[in-house]
Amino acid sequence: MNNKFIKALLPFALLPLIACGQTGGSQKTVSESKASSAPAAAASAAKPAAGNVAEALKARLEQTYGAQKLKVISVSETPVQGIYEVVVSGKQVIYTDAKGDYMFVGDLINVNTRESLTEARAAELNKIDFSTLPFDKAIKEVRGNGKLKVAVFSDPDCPFCKRLEHEIVKMTDVTVYNFMMPIASLHPDAARKAELIWCQSDRTKAWTDWMRNGKLPAAAKACDNPVAETTSLGEQLGFTGTPTLVFPNGHTQSGYSPMPQLQEIIAKNQK
């Protein structure tokens, strides 16, 4: 998401938290918000608005925010009569009336179920094709039978990534693909550590020794490594902080979760 654009468009909107882990707690995933329930399912399968309404809103908003180069991606109905969901540049979900005279940004909540329709919709819009991730550029750890799968974009100097690793070590029957995503602005030495770990003969051991025990491997001869590529990939996918988890069903989670919630979240977000 382009924060500068959103600030210009909606100065009072709450911007997404960024940086290493963001908070000491976990960030919600669709699964934690009971995405399988009817209201959330309806939100993720939004019904397109009537053609005349969609065309009018598209024209109005793109003209009004032409200086910000806003583009309307879709216009859909909501359960609230007269209120429409509009997905704009950056896959940002906003809401307007039929004429586009009034706009609001924030969660549309089903009071009866206490579910965020906005959160479910955003998760659907931002789904990632898990099968297309370059797993050969990840550090793979198989625990037990490795049945459950999860990919993690992680920074070797991120304290919240290390806290996640201390939860993963409590798990069994999971395969973890660690994509290194050092954030230079926060951790200037992280890229060097990531490259050093990758160049070890046993990358998995080097990674877990450092992340879980604080034991950095001995110096190794420089080698071809994917650190810059995996960092760029994370940025292209819109990840602004670490750890970010990607699940086989395409949903993501920013921030770590403690056990046993972590295992439950991973299990619920398989295919």
PyMOL commands that set and color helices and strands:
alter all, ss='L'
color gray80, all
select helices_A, chain A and resi 3-9+31-33+38-44+51-64+66-68+89-91+117-125+130-132+135-137+159-168+190-198+203-213+227-236+261-268
alter helices_A, ss='H'
color red, helices_A
select strands_A, chain A and resi 72-77+83-88+92-97+103-104+109-110+115-116+139-143+148-154+174-180+244-246+252-254
alter strands_A, ss='S'
color yellow, strands_A
deselect
rebuild
show_as cartoon
